[in-house]
Amino acid sequence: MRITRVVQWPQVGGRSWIWYDDPELHHAIEHYRVSSEVRSITRLADNDPQAESGKGATDET
């Protein structure tokens, strides 16, 4: 999904808040998501095959 706005960038101890287009009615509807509290931020290695698919990030609880 195409992110249209970032209201609050993620930072440890805070929350992220993004707006994105509706995949089917992108010209008419926009949705938003506010994350739970960010516990850590991890960058994937550039050569990680999961980085391209977006499946490498984990939610540490």
Residue pairs with C-beta under 8 A, 6 or more apart in sequence:
1 20
1 21
1 23
2 20
2 21
2 26
3 18
3 19
3 20
4 19
4 20
4 21
4 30
5 18
5 19
6 16
6 17
6 18
6 19
7 17
7 18
7 19
7 32
8 14
8 15
8 16
8 17
9 16
10 16
10 35
10 38
10 41
11 38
11 41
12 38
12 39
12 40
12 41
13 37
13 38
14 37
14 38
15 34
15 35
15 36
15 37
15 38
16 34
16 35
16 38
17 32
17 33
17 34
17 35
18 32
18 33
19 30
19 31
19 32
20 30
20 31
20 32
20 33
21 29
21 30
21 31
22 28
22 29
22 30
22 31
39 60
39 61
40 60
42 57
42 58
44 50
44 51
44 56
44 57
45 51
48 56
50 56
